[in-house]
Amino acid sequence: MGHDIIGYNKSGKEIAYARFGMSNYNAIILYSLLDAEKYYAGVSGSGHITSFSIQQIEKAYQLFKSGEFLMDQWDRKQILNFVQNCLAAAQKEGSVRVAFC
């Protein structure tokens, strides 16, 4: 069990990935940045897929960059990479799809 959060571009290609163990409380930070707490199912994601606009991903990026989040360097890097990769795809295509598994 764990949180696998996967970003996809419009053609369905995986463009971003973040993995958190089921007991890693840092997973909720990424859910929160995306305003996607409803997809958090405790020890894993809910299994749902949803779309995020460029504005939503930009907001997540700005929140992360301006916030003081206490976490290890690995999780900080994977969250930043996830959001940056989703932002790059959304800037090209207008939106990105994210699966919360």
C-alpha positions as CSV (number, residue, x, y, z in Angstrom):
1,M,0.0,0.0,0.0
2,G,1.1,3.5,-0.6
3,H,0.4,6.7,-2.6
4,D,1.3,6.6,-6.3
5,I,0.4,9.9,-7.8
6,I,0.9,10.0,-11.6
7,G,0.6,13.0,-14.0
8,Y,-0.4,12.4,-17.7
9,N,-0.4,14.7,-20.7
10,K,-3.4,14.8,-23.1
11,S,-2.0,11.9,-25.1
12,G,-1.9,9.7,-22.0
13,K,1.9,9.7,-21.6
14,E,3.2,9.7,-18.0
15,I,4.9,13.0,-17.4
16,A,5.1,13.1,-13.6
17,Y,5.3,10.5,-10.8
18,A,5.5,10.7,-7.0
19,R,5.5,7.7,-4.6
20,F,4.9,7.8,-0.9
21,G,4.7,4.9,1.5
22,M,1.4,4.3,3.2
23,S,2.8,5.8,6.5
24,N,4.5,8.8,4.9
25,Y,2.6,11.8,6.1
26,N,4.3,14.0,3.4
27,A,1.8,12.5,0.8
28,I,-0.9,14.8,2.2
29,I,1.3,17.8,1.3
30,L,1.0,17.0,-2.4
31,Y,-2.7,16.3,-2.1
32,S,-3.1,19.7,-0.3
33,L,-1.1,21.6,-2.9
34,L,-3.4,20.3,-5.6
35,D,-6.5,20.9,-3.5
36,A,-7.2,17.2,-4.0
37,E,-7.7,16.0,-0.4
38,K,-10.9,14.2,-1.5
39,Y,-8.6,11.8,-3.4
40,Y,-6.7,10.9,-0.2
41,A,-7.9,7.5,1.1
42,G,-5.6,7.1,4.1
43,V,-3.0,4.4,3.2
44,S,-3.3,5.1,-0.6
45,G,-5.0,7.3,-3.1
46,S,-8.7,6.8,-4.0
47,G,-8.0,5.4,-7.4
48,H,-9.6,8.4,-9.2
49,I,-8.2,10.4,-12.0
50,T,-9.0,14.1,-12.5
51,S,-7.9,17.1,-14.6
52,F,-6.1,20.2,-13.4
53,S,-6.0,23.4,-15.4
54,I,-2.8,25.4,-15.9
55,Q,-4.0,27.9,-13.3
56,Q,-4.5,25.1,-10.7
57,I,-1.0,23.7,-11.3
58,E,0.5,27.2,-11.2
59,K,-1.2,27.8,-7.9
60,A,0.2,24.5,-6.5
61,Y,3.7,25.5,-7.7
62,Q,3.5,29.0,-6.1
63,L,2.2,27.5,-2.8
64,F,5.1,25.0,-2.7
65,K,7.7,27.6,-3.5
66,S,6.4,30.1,-1.0
67,G,5.7,27.6,1.8
68,E,7.8,26.3,4.6
69,F,7.2,22.5,4.5
70,L,9.0,20.3,7.0
71,M,10.1,17.2,5.1
72,D,13.1,15.3,4.1
73,Q,15.0,16.3,1.0
74,W,13.8,13.3,-1.0
75,D,10.1,14.1,-0.6
76,R,10.8,17.9,-1.2
77,K,12.5,17.0,-4.5
78,Q,9.9,14.5,-5.7
79,I,7.0,17.0,-4.9
80,L,8.8,19.8,-6.7
81,N,9.6,17.6,-9.7
82,F,6.1,16.4,-9.8
83,V,4.6,19.9,-9.8
84,Q,7.2,21.3,-12.2
85,N,6.6,18.4,-14.7
86,C,2.8,18.9,-14.5
87,L,3.2,22.6,-15.0
88,A,5.4,22.2,-18.1
89,A,2.8,19.8,-19.6
90,A,-0.1,22.1,-18.6
91,Q,1.6,25.1,-20.1
92,K,1.9,23.3,-23.5
93,E,-1.5,21.7,-23.4
94,G,-3.7,23.8,-21.1
95,S,-4.3,21.0,-18.5
96,V,-2.9,17.8,-17.1
97,R,-4.6,14.7,-15.7
98,V,-3.5,13.2,-12.4
99,A,-4.3,9.7,-11.0
100,F,-4.3,9.1,-7.3
101,C,-3.6,5.4,-6.8
